[in-house]
């Protein structure tokens, strides 16, 4: 009889600080839509853990957040919401 493999440990232990970067075209509307999506999934978002960077030519804006993720399900739901957010080009 073959012994079953040991259970795998999760890659992350929750809660954990979780960085996420969202890239799109710079506009106030883009910022507002992304921030609203972030707040839906991480209502305890700390403004001191949010930063923005404009690309060299000013064509793209990256908004970086560090949230306290409570579960992988929370992160997956957040990413899916961001994917559906108008103006989001990339999520890292």
N, C-alpha and C positions, 0 to 999 in steps of 0.2 A: 504494500500500500504506500502511496506517495503522500508525503505531508503537504498540506496546502502552503502556498507562499505566505510569509508574514505580511500583516496589513501594512500598507504604505502610509508613511507619515505625510500629513499635508505639507505643501511647499511653504506656506506661510502660517504663522500662528496668529490668530486674531484675538483681540483687536491689535492692529498694527498701523503704523504710518504708511500711507500708500501714495506715492507720487503719480500724478497723471498730467499730461500735457495735451492741450487741444490747440489745433492750428486751423486758421481760416483767414479770410480777407479782413483787414482792419475796418471796423465800424462800431459805433455805439450799439447798434442792434445786435451784432454778432456777440459782443461782450455780454449784453443783457440776456440773450438766449442761452448762452453757455453757463453763465452764472446761475440762472434760474434752474437749469438742469442739475447743476452741482448741488444747489440747495435742496432740491427735491430728494436727493439721495444722501446728502451729508449736511443736515440742517445745523449741525454744530460747527460748520466751517469757520475757521479762524482767518480773518482778513490778513493777518501778518504772515500767513502761509500761502499767499497768492502772489504771483509775480507775472509781469508781462514783458515781452520782448518783441520789438518790431524787427523784421528782416532788414538786411542792409539796404535794399532798394525800396523798402516801405510797402512791399506788395503783400506781405503776410504778417500776421500777428500770432504769436504763440502765448497762450495763457497757461501757466503752470500752477497746479494746486498740489498741496499735500493734505490729504484727508486722513482721519482716523477711521480706517475700514473695520467694520465689525464682523464681516463675513465675506466669503467669496461670492455668495449670492448678491450681496449689496454691490460689489464691484461689477459683476456681470450686468446687473440691472442698470447701473450708472453708465457703463460703456454702451449698452444698447440704446439708452435714452440719448446719449451724445451722438451716436451714429445717425439717429433719426432727426437730429437738430439741424435746422436749415443753416447753411454756411460752414458747417464743420467739414474740413477737408481731410484732416488726419488726427488720429488719437494715438498718443504714445504713452 
